[in-house]
Amino acid sequence: MDIRQLDRRALALTGETVSRVKTGHLRWATPCADWTVYGLLRHLVCQNEGFAASARGAGGTWAVWRDGDLGDDPAGAYEASACEVTTAFAEDAVMERRFALPEVGEGFTVPGRAAIGFHLLDHVAHAWDIAVTIGAPWEPGAELTAAALRVAARVPDEGRGAGAAFRRRIAVPDDAPPGDRLLALVGRDPSWTPGPC
């Protein structure tokens, strides 16, 4: 399946989760260190806008990755940014175009196919972050989970950690379910539960 179709599934998964966020959830802490639900939603909007800009050849400056604005409608802001990135990814030449990813490193670029894989992984993982925080379901399905696992397995250990695009891997049993293995590969503890709000 085209990675862009799978990415649209990841956006829909996240969008469904974001639609369940209530105003009272916005200050809650998430599994992402130092991010509340509000901060994580803003990050997702910023990522969508940044990847869309990068798909158009204009993603090399940090400003386009940091301007996300939730306004008074976080779910609406997310949906608008998801539409923007989906449109940008749909261009014919996007799969081979070089995407700038300043979050990974200044001047760092990857082919569009790899960049869209990173975007997919980011959304599948962050959908879980929000879902587990607010008590919503997280059901990416076997095909989307497998695609995200393939991307996560290729992320090197070097450069992972606090403040980096990816956290350090967490050990889980070899027979852990695919969703738990995916979460562990991107530094999430599958048994995480929210604390007092």
Secondary structure per residue as TSV (DSSP state, phi and psi in degrees):
chain	resnum	aa	ss	phi	psi
A	1	M	-	360.0	143.3
A	2	D	-	-58.7	131.0
A	3	I	H	-57.7	-28.0
A	4	R	H	-69.4	-33.8
A	5	Q	H	-66.9	-41.2
A	6	L	H	-66.0	-37.4
A	7	D	H	-63.0	-39.0
A	8	R	H	-62.5	-35.6
A	9	R	H	-64.8	-40.3
A	10	A	H	-64.4	-40.8
A	11	L	H	-63.5	-40.5
A	12	A	H	-66.7	-41.1
A	13	L	H	-57.9	-47.7
A	14	T	H	-67.2	-41.8
A	15	G	H	-59.9	-40.4
A	16	E	H	-62.3	-40.9
A	17	T	H	-68.1	-44.6
A	18	V	H	-60.8	-34.8
A	19	S	T	-64.7	-17.8
A	20	R	T	-90.9	-6.8
A	21	V	-	-72.8	128.4
A	22	K	-	-102.2	161.9
A	23	T	G	-54.3	-39.1
A	24	G	G	-66.6	-17.7
A	25	H	G	-80.4	-21.3
A	26	L	T	-59.1	-28.5
A	27	R	T	-92.4	-2.3
A	28	W	-	-69.8	143.0
A	29	A	B	-73.3	145.1
A	30	T	-	-114.7	173.5
A	31	P	S	-64.1	-17.3
A	32	C	S	-78.1	115.1
A	33	A	T	-52.7	134.2
A	34	D	T	71.4	6.2
A	35	W	-	-115.5	127.6
A	36	T	B	-80.9	176.0
A	37	V	H	-59.2	-42.1
A	38	Y	H	-59.0	-48.2
A	39	G	H	-62.0	-37.4
A	40	L	H	-70.0	-40.0
A	41	L	H	-62.5	-41.5
A	42	R	H	-64.3	-39.9
A	43	H	H	-59.0	-44.4
A	44	L	H	-62.5	-42.0
A	45	V	H	-63.9	-44.6
A	46	C	H	-60.0	-42.9
A	47	Q	H	-62.9	-44.8
A	48	N	H	-60.8	-44.6
A	49	E	H	-66.8	-39.1
A	50	G	H	-67.1	-44.7
A	51	F	H	-65.3	-36.5
A	52	A	H	-63.2	-44.0
A	53	A	H	-63.3	-41.7
A	54	S	H	-65.3	-36.5
A	55	A	H	-63.1	-27.3
A	56	R	T	-92.4	3.5
A	57	G	T	87.0	14.5
A	58	A	-	-125.4	32.5
A	59	G	-	-102.0	10.6
A	60	G	-	-77.9	-14.9
A	61	T	S	-101.7	143.4
A	62	W	G	-61.2	-29.7
A	63	A	G	-57.0	-38.8
A	64	V	G	-72.7	-12.2
A	65	W	G	-99.1	0.8
A	66	R	T	-128.7	6.1
A	67	D	-	-92.6	2.9
A	68	G	-	-53.9	131.1
A	69	D	-	-126.6	121.5
A	70	L	-	-84.5	-18.9
A	71	G	T	55.1	-141.1
A	72	D	T	-105.0	15.1
A	73	D	-	-140.5	78.2
A	74	P	H	-55.6	-41.9
A	75	A	H	-65.8	-40.0
A	76	G	H	-64.9	-40.5
A	77	A	H	-64.1	-40.8
A	78	Y	H	-62.9	-47.4
A	79	E	H	-61.0	-40.6
A	80	A	H	-63.7	-41.7
A	81	S	H	-70.0	-34.7
A	82	A	H	-65.0	-40.3
A	83	C	H	-63.9	-41.2
A	84	E	H	-62.0	-46.4
A	85	V	H	-72.3	-35.6
A	86	T	H	-62.2	-42.5
A	87	T	H	-63.1	-44.0
A	88	A	H	-64.7	-39.8
A	89	F	H	-70.6	-19.8
A	90	A	T	-77.6	-11.8
A	91	E	S	-60.3	143.6
A	92	D	G	-56.1	-44.3
A	93	A	G	-89.1	3.6
A	94	V	G	-65.2	-29.8
A	95	M	G	-64.9	-30.5
A	96	E	T	-104.4	-8.2
A	97	R	S	-65.7	147.3
A	98	R	E	-81.7	127.3
A	99	F	E	-101.8	129.7
A	100	A	E	-80.0	132.6
A	101	L	-	-129.2	79.0
A	102	P	T	-61.7	-21.5
A	103	E	T	-62.8	-32.2
A	104	V	T	-81.3	-37.5
A	105	G	-	175.9	147.5
A	106	E	T	-62.2	128.4
A	107	G	T	78.5	2.6
A	108	F	-	-75.6	129.9
A	109	T	E	-134.8	154.0
A	110	V	E	-140.2	157.9
A	111	P	E	-61.6	153.0
A	112	G	H	-52.7	-41.5
A	113	R	H	-56.6	-44.3
A	114	A	H	-70.1	-40.3
A	115	A	H	-61.7	-42.8
A	116	I	H	-65.1	-34.6
A	117	G	H	-61.6	-42.5
A	118	F	H	-62.3	-41.8
A	119	H	H	-61.7	-45.3
A	120	L	H	-57.8	-49.9
A	121	L	H	-59.1	-44.5
A	122	D	H	-57.9	-44.0
A	123	H	H	-73.6	-38.6
A	124	V	H	-62.9	-44.2
A	125	A	H	-67.1	-45.4
A	126	H	H	-70.6	-26.9
A	127	A	H	-60.5	-40.7
A	128	W	H	-65.0	-43.5
A	129	D	H	-53.5	-46.1
A	130	I	H	-72.6	-45.5
A	131	A	H	-58.8	-47.6
A	132	V	H	-68.1	-29.0
A	133	T	H	-70.5	-42.3
A	134	I	H	-99.3	0.4
A	135	G	T	78.5	31.0
A	136	A	-	-99.6	160.3
A	137	P	-	-71.5	152.2
A	138	W	-	-131.8	103.7
A	139	E	-	-133.4	77.5
A	140	P	-	-69.8	-17.9
A	141	G	-	84.4	158.9
A	142	A	H	-64.4	-43.6
A	143	E	H	-67.8	-43.5
A	144	L	H	-68.5	-40.3
A	145	T	H	-61.6	-44.0
A	146	A	H	-62.6	-41.4
A	147	A	H	-63.7	-44.0
A	148	A	H	-65.8	-37.0
A	149	L	H	-61.6	-41.2
A	150	R	H	-62.1	-41.4
A	151	V	H	-68.1	-47.7
A	152	A	H	-60.7	-36.3
A	153	A	H	-67.1	-21.6
A	154	R	H	-90.0	-8.9
A	155	V	S	-74.1	120.3
A	156	P	-	-68.3	157.9
A	157	D	S	-71.0	-29.3
A	158	E	T	-65.3	137.9
A	159	G	T	84.9	-0.6
A	160	R	-	-83.5	154.1
A	161	G	S	139.8	-171.1
A	162	A	T	-58.1	132.2
A	163	G	T	81.4	-7.3
A	164	A	S	-91.8	168.6
A	165	A	S	-63.0	-30.1
A	166	F	S	-129.9	141.8
A	167	R	-	-86.0	169.8
A	168	R	-	-68.1	145.9
A	169	R	-	-62.0	154.3
A	170	I	-	-117.3	139.1
A	171	A	-	-76.7	134.0
A	172	V	-	-133.5	160.3
A	173	P	-	-59.2	148.4
A	174	D	T	-58.5	-28.7
A	175	D	T	-95.5	16.3
A	176	A	S	-63.8	150.5
A	177	P	-	-59.2	153.0
A	178	P	H	-54.1	-39.0
A	179	G	H	-62.6	-41.3
A	180	D	H	-66.5	-38.7
A	181	R	H	-64.9	-38.7
A	182	L	H	-62.8	-49.6
A	183	L	H	-58.3	-43.4
A	184	A	H	-64.0	-37.0
A	185	L	H	-63.7	-28.8
A	186	V	T	-103.5	18.5
A	187	G	T	84.3	19.7
A	188	R	-	-101.7	141.6
A	189	D	-	-87.3	112.1
A	190	P	T	-59.1	-17.7
A	191	S	T	-94.4	7.0
A	192	W	-	-58.0	137.9
A	193	T	-	-131.8	149.3
A	194	P	-	-68.0	146.9
A	195	G	-	-87.1	-171.4
A	196	P	-	-60.1	138.3
A	197	C	-	-94.0	360.0
